[in-house]
Amino acid sequence: MFANLHYTARKNSLSLASLLALGTIAFGATSSQQVSAQPALSSAVTITPDVGGQPVTAYLPDTVSYNPAIPTPESLLGANIGEWHVRHDQVVNYMKLLAEKSDRITIEET
């Protein structure tokens, strides 16, 4: 675009500065028209944070009885699920503990 303006300025004996000024004015006029043509947003959005921190029983069905010998995440991690992010080593330790306590879980390292 600037190359075309420079060529036009040399051809018609106009200065490049005056062409740039005209281009800026024209661009400003079209962009202001576009902005004013857009409708204003009138709806409000309310964002509420997730409180998290629910005990594991909140995520499990009430109709099933669970083995009390199997540790809950809260018992090992010290916090409810969703209360804070768990490090990888903490997840691995919990999985290993589950494998020790339950005959339904095995862990294989590859």
C-alpha positions, 0 to 999 in steps of 0.5 A, a space after each residue: 500500500 505504501 509503495 502505491 502511495 509513493 508511486 502515486 505521489 511521484 507521478 502526480 507531484 504530490 508529497 508522500 506526506 499529504 497522501 498519507 495524511 489523506 489516507 489516515 483521514 479516510 481510514 479514520 472516517 471509515 473506522 469511526 463509521 464502523 464503530 458507531 454502526 455496531 449495537 451496544 451490548 446491554 446484557 450483563 454477565 455474572 461470573 461466580 467462582 466454583 467453590 469446589 472442595 466437595 467430599 468424595 461422597 458428593 460425587 458417588 451414588 448413595 445407593 452403593 455401599 463402599 468398602 471403608 478399608 479403601 482410603 478416600 482421596 481426602 484421607 491421603 491428600 488432606 483436602 476435599 476433591 476440587 479444593 486445590 490442584 494435586 501434584 503428579 506424585 500425590 496422584 501416583 501415591 494415592 493410586 499405589 495406596 489403592 492398589 495395596 488396599 484393593 484386590 480390584 486394582 493393580 499398577 504395572 510400571 512400564 
